[in-house]
Amino acid sequence: MKPNPEAPRWLNLFHFASPLQFYPLAGKLLPFFATLATLLAIAGLWLGFALAPADAQQGEGYRIIFLHVPTSWMAMFIYIVMAFWSVMHLILRTRLSAMMAQALAPTGALMAFLSLVTGALWGKPMWGTYWVWDARLTSMLLLFFLYLGFIALTRSIDEPDRADKAGSVLAIVGVFNVPVIYFSVKWWNTLHQGASISIEKGSTMATTMLIAMLLMSFAAWMYSIATALSRVRTLILLREGHTRWVQELIAQGAK
């Protein structure tokens, strides 16, 4: 499928597949997503920690879920997006696709780490222990290691093309762990509680709690986009440093 030369550039996705064209676009989008993430996080934290009522069973300790659930969701979602970009790289051989996957990995690792830490903080008062080898906890820990493995693998190979291909294969193979995390509470008898929000049953949470949860989830989403855009701009400069447009950009910044 060839791009339509008569279509506006902002509608032509192939136009932005080039690092040259995507770099300035990412720079324009970055402040928007960073600002949105900040505003949503402030509103979500205020609503969740100041206005939302205490839980009837868990008391005040349940409030950790306003951090735990969004980071858990994003840890899984980011890895799926990484796998998507990895497939695009292997099929279309676009350099930007591999760079997008590598730009997302550190944020995904952070989200997985925060999910594990906040889950442990929630588990101590609720279960009496920080950690159990529960199916969901174990598969989330595996996801965290997959992120670390992806980062280590892509950075340990000096040749960019080989690093991109190896990272893409690992991302695609590892994505099969994501449905294990999501469905683990249904497939096995685990300590981890079921979802408070589902398509079939709706939400069992109070309205204030639900809104706070959604605000924090969107904040985590916007933050992930902002950090990925910032990191991919750095990767583009590193990977495309031999090109004339990057050299000119560096020269302009040095003046």
Stockholm file with secondary structure:
# STOCKHOLM 1.0

chainA/1-255         MKPNPEAPRWLNLFHFASPLQFYPLAGKLLPFFATLATLLAIAGLWLGFALAPADAQQGEGYRIIFLHVPTSWMAMFIYIVMAFWSVMHLILRTRLSAMMAQALAPTGALMAFLSLVTGALWGKPMWGTYWVWDARLTSMLLLFFLYLGFIALTRSIDEPDRADKAGSVLAIVGVFNVPVIYFSVKWWNTLHQGASISIEKGSTMATTMLIAMLLMSFAAWMYSIATALSRVRTLILLREGHTRWVQELIAQGAK
#=GR chainA/1-255 SS CCCCTTSCGGGCTTGGGSHHHHHHHHHHHHHHHHHHHHHHHHHHHHIIIIISCCBTTTBGGGGGHHHHHHHHHHHHHHHHHHHHHHHHHHHHCCHHHHHHHHHHHHHHHHHHHHHHHHHHHHHHHHHSSSCCCCHHHHHHHHHHHHHHHHHHHHHHCSSHHHHHHHHHHHHHHHTTHHHHHHHHHHHSCCSSCCCSEETTTEECSCHHHHHHHHHHHHHHHHHHHHHHHHHHHHHHHHHTTTSHHHHHHHHHHHC
#=GC SS_cons         CCCCTTSCGGGCTTGGGSHHHHHHHHHHHHHHHHHHHHHHHHHHHHIIIIISCCBTTTBGGGGGHHHHHHHHHHHHHHHHHHHHHHHHHHHHCCHHHHHHHHHHHHHHHHHHHHHHHHHHHHHHHHHSSSCCCCHHHHHHHHHHHHHHHHHHHHHHCSSHHHHHHHHHHHHHHHTTHHHHHHHHHHHSCCSSCCCSEETTTEECSCHHHHHHHHHHHHHHHHHHHHHHHHHHHHHHHHHTTTSHHHHHHHHHHHC
//
